[in-house]
């Protein structure tokens, strides 16, 4: 039986070892200019969950584009599958 994407998602606690690295990588993406949140009105980056290979984040109204943006950060363990 193939799992749906909802069943294969997990939600990391803020104490998880990947948490800080994930937000740092998001902040240093060029459109974010070092900002972890990119607050625009009441919108900011939101953590949506993690799959086996990626962390999923979204911004409903990014200040650099004034549109929805989605960002997928590769998880460290995803690279192990390539070896």
Secondary structure as the mmCIF struct_conf table of DSSP 4:
data_model
#
loop_
_struct_conf.conf_type_id
_struct_conf.id
_struct_conf.beg_label_comp_id
_struct_conf.beg_label_asym_id
_struct_conf.beg_label_seq_id
_struct_conf.end_label_comp_id
_struct_conf.end_label_asym_id
_struct_conf.end_label_seq_id
HELX_LH_PP_P HELX_LH_PP_P1 UNK A 2 UNK A 4
HELX_RH_AL_P HELX_RH_AL_P1 UNK A 5 UNK A 8
STRN STRN1 UNK A 10 UNK A 10
TURN_TY1_P TURN_TY1_P1 UNK A 14 UNK A 15
BEND BEND1 UNK A 16 UNK A 16
TURN_TY1_P TURN_TY1_P2 UNK A 17 UNK A 18
HELX_RH_AL_P HELX_RH_AL_P2 UNK A 19 UNK A 27
TURN_TY1_P TURN_TY1_P3 UNK A 28 UNK A 28
BEND BEND2 UNK A 29 UNK A 29
HELX_RH_3T_P HELX_RH_3T_P1 UNK A 30 UNK A 32
TURN_TY1_P TURN_TY1_P4 UNK A 33 UNK A 34
BEND BEND3 UNK A 36 UNK A 37
STRN STRN2 UNK A 40 UNK A 40
TURN_TY1_P TURN_TY1_P5 UNK A 41 UNK A 42
STRN STRN3 UNK A 43 UNK A 43
STRN STRN4 UNK A 46 UNK A 50
BEND BEND4 UNK A 52 UNK A 53
STRN STRN5 UNK A 54 UNK A 59
BEND BEND5 UNK A 60 UNK A 61
TURN_TY1_P TURN_TY1_P6 UNK A 63 UNK A 65
BEND BEND6 UNK A 66 UNK A 67
STRN STRN6 UNK A 69 UNK A 74
HELX_RH_AL_P HELX_RH_AL_P3 UNK A 76 UNK A 80
TURN_TY1_P TURN_TY1_P7 UNK A 81 UNK A 82
#
